[in-house]
Amino acid sequence: MWKLLNSLMEFSHNQKVHSTTKQTPFYLMMGYEPKDIPLAFNKTNTPTAEQQVKALHEARNEAAAEHELARQKMAERSTQCFTPFKKEES
């Protein structure tokens, strides 16, 4: 386990400002502060941005199609069996 974490511990140590030099070992050796490097993670079930946009696009298209079907059904119902009210019936 320690063997796997040695490089991470070394990186963390070399990023810390030391009390004697008031600088990090990275800066003293390289002349700049490196950016943190993220660890490699195992695969996740989180979708990529492209997958998310594609899924959202498909969901919106499906919803628009369902909305159109509902609109058509309402239009058909409004013309079928519709008898307008007369003033004296209200």
C-alpha positions as CSV (number, residue, x, y, z in Angstrom):
1,M,0.0,0.0,0.0
2,W,2.8,2.5,0.9
3,K,4.5,1.8,-2.3
4,L,1.5,3.0,-4.2
5,L,1.2,6.2,-2.2
6,N,4.9,7.1,-2.1
7,S,4.7,9.3,-5.3
8,L,1.6,11.1,-4.0
9,M,3.3,11.7,-0.6
10,E,6.4,13.0,-2.3
11,F,4.4,15.4,-4.5
12,S,2.5,16.7,-1.4
13,H,5.7,17.2,0.5
14,N,7.4,19.0,-2.3
15,Q,4.4,21.4,-2.6
16,K,4.6,22.5,1.0
17,V,6.4,25.8,1.8
18,H,9.3,24.9,4.2
19,S,9.9,27.1,7.2
20,T,13.6,27.4,6.7
21,T,13.7,28.4,3.0
22,K,10.2,30.0,2.8
23,Q,9.8,28.3,-0.6
24,T,8.6,24.9,-1.8
25,P,11.1,22.3,-2.9
26,F,9.4,22.3,-6.3
27,Y,10.0,26.0,-6.8
28,L,13.7,25.8,-5.6
29,M,14.3,22.8,-8.0
30,M,12.2,23.8,-11.0
31,G,11.7,27.6,-10.7
32,Y,7.8,27.3,-10.8
33,E,5.0,25.8,-8.8
34,P,3.4,22.8,-10.6
35,K,-0.4,22.4,-10.8
36,D,-1.9,19.6,-8.8
37,I,-2.2,16.5,-10.9
38,P,-5.4,14.6,-10.3
39,L,-5.2,10.9,-9.6
40,A,-6.3,8.5,-12.2
41,F,-9.8,7.3,-11.2
42,N,-11.4,4.1,-12.1
43,K,-14.2,4.2,-14.6
44,T,-17.3,5.9,-13.3
45,N,-21.0,5.7,-14.4
46,T,-21.0,9.5,-14.8
47,P,-21.8,10.4,-18.4
48,T,-19.5,12.5,-20.4
49,A,-20.7,16.0,-21.4
50,E,-21.4,14.7,-25.0
51,Q,-23.5,11.8,-23.7
52,Q,-25.4,14.1,-21.4
53,V,-26.2,16.6,-24.1
54,K,-27.3,13.8,-26.5
55,A,-29.6,12.3,-23.8
56,L,-31.0,15.7,-23.0
57,H,-31.6,16.4,-26.8
58,E,-33.4,13.0,-27.2
59,A,-35.5,13.7,-24.1
60,R,-36.5,17.1,-25.4
61,N,-37.4,15.7,-28.8
62,E,-39.5,13.0,-27.2
63,A,-41.3,15.5,-25.1
64,A,-41.9,17.8,-28.1
65,A,-43.4,14.8,-30.0
66,E,-45.6,13.9,-27.1
67,H,-46.7,17.5,-26.8
68,E,-47.6,17.6,-30.5
69,L,-49.7,14.4,-30.1
70,A,-51.5,15.9,-27.2
71,R,-52.1,19.1,-29.2
72,Q,-53.5,17.1,-32.1
73,K,-55.8,15.1,-29.9
74,M,-57.1,18.3,-28.3
75,A,-57.7,19.8,-31.7
76,E,-59.7,16.7,-32.8
77,R,-61.8,16.8,-29.6
78,S,-62.6,20.4,-30.0
79,T,-64.1,19.8,-33.5
80,Q,-65.9,16.6,-32.7
81,C,-69.3,16.7,-31.1
82,F,-69.0,20.3,-30.2
83,T,-72.2,22.2,-29.9
84,P,-71.8,25.9,-29.1
85,F,-73.8,27.2,-26.1
86,K,-76.6,29.5,-26.7
87,K,-77.0,32.6,-24.6
88,E,-80.1,31.3,-22.8
89,E,-78.4,28.0,-21.9
90,S,-75.7,29.5,-19.8
